Amino acid sequence: GGRRKAMPKLLYTLITVPKLKKMLKECHLSAQGSRDQLVRRHQEFTHIYNAQCDALNPKS
């Protein structure tokens, strides 16, 4: 089947702004805003993405 692999949790303090913007663009998200906004945007996307992975691939 088309299993989606969950995105790993990241240590955002170790990620540079240019790297963060690249990651957002790869997820088709806006790379505009402050560093805090970029981090929050990626965290929210990761949370939603991983929740959908869990829904598509129940662990039980």
MODELLER restraints for C-alpha pairs under 7 A, 6 or more apart:
rsr = mdl.restraints
at = mdl.atoms
rsr.add(forms.Gaussian(group=physical.xy_distance, feature=features.Distance(at['CA:4:A'], at['CA:53:A']), mean=5.96, stdev=0.5))
rsr.add(forms.Gaussian(group=physical.xy_distance, feature=features.Distance(at['CA:6:A'], at['CA:50:A']), mean=5.15, stdev=0.5))
rsr.add(forms.Gaussian(group=physical.xy_distance, feature=features.Distance(at['CA:6:A'], at['CA:53:A']), mean=6.17, stdev=0.5))
rsr.add(forms.Gaussian(group=physical.xy_distance, feature=features.Distance(at['CA:7:A'], at['CA:46:A']), mean=6.32, stdev=0.5))
rsr.add(forms.Gaussian(group=physical.xy_distance, feature=features.Distance(at['CA:7:A'], at['CA:50:A']), mean=6.41, stdev=0.5))
rsr.add(forms.Gaussian(group=physical.xy_distance, feature=features.Distance(at['CA:12:A'], at['CA:39:A']), mean=6.80, stdev=0.5))
rsr.add(forms.Gaussian(group=physical.xy_distance, feature=features.Distance(at['CA:17:A'], at['CA:35:A']), mean=6.45, stdev=0.5))
rsr.add(forms.Gaussian(group=physical.xy_distance, feature=features.Distance(at['CA:20:A'], at['CA:38:A']), mean=6.99, stdev=0.5))
rsr.add(forms.Gaussian(group=physical.xy_distance, feature=features.Distance(at['CA:21:A'], at['CA:31:A']), mean=4.97, stdev=0.5))
rsr.add(forms.Gaussian(group=physical.xy_distance, feature=features.Distance(at['CA:24:A'], at['CA:30:A']), mean=6.49, stdev=0.5))
rsr.add(forms.Gaussian(group=physical.xy_distance, feature=features.Distance(at['CA:24:A'], at['CA:31:A']), mean=5.93, stdev=0.5))
rsr.add(forms.Gaussian(group=physical.xy_distance, feature=features.Distance(at['CA:24:A'], at['CA:42:A']), mean=6.46, stdev=0.5))
rsr.add(forms.Gaussian(group=physical.xy_distance, feature=features.Distance(at['CA:25:A'], at['CA:31:A']), mean=6.45, stdev=0.5))
rsr.add(forms.Gaussian(group=physical.xy_distance, feature=features.Distance(at['CA:31:A'], at['CA:38:A']), mean=6.61, stdev=0.5))
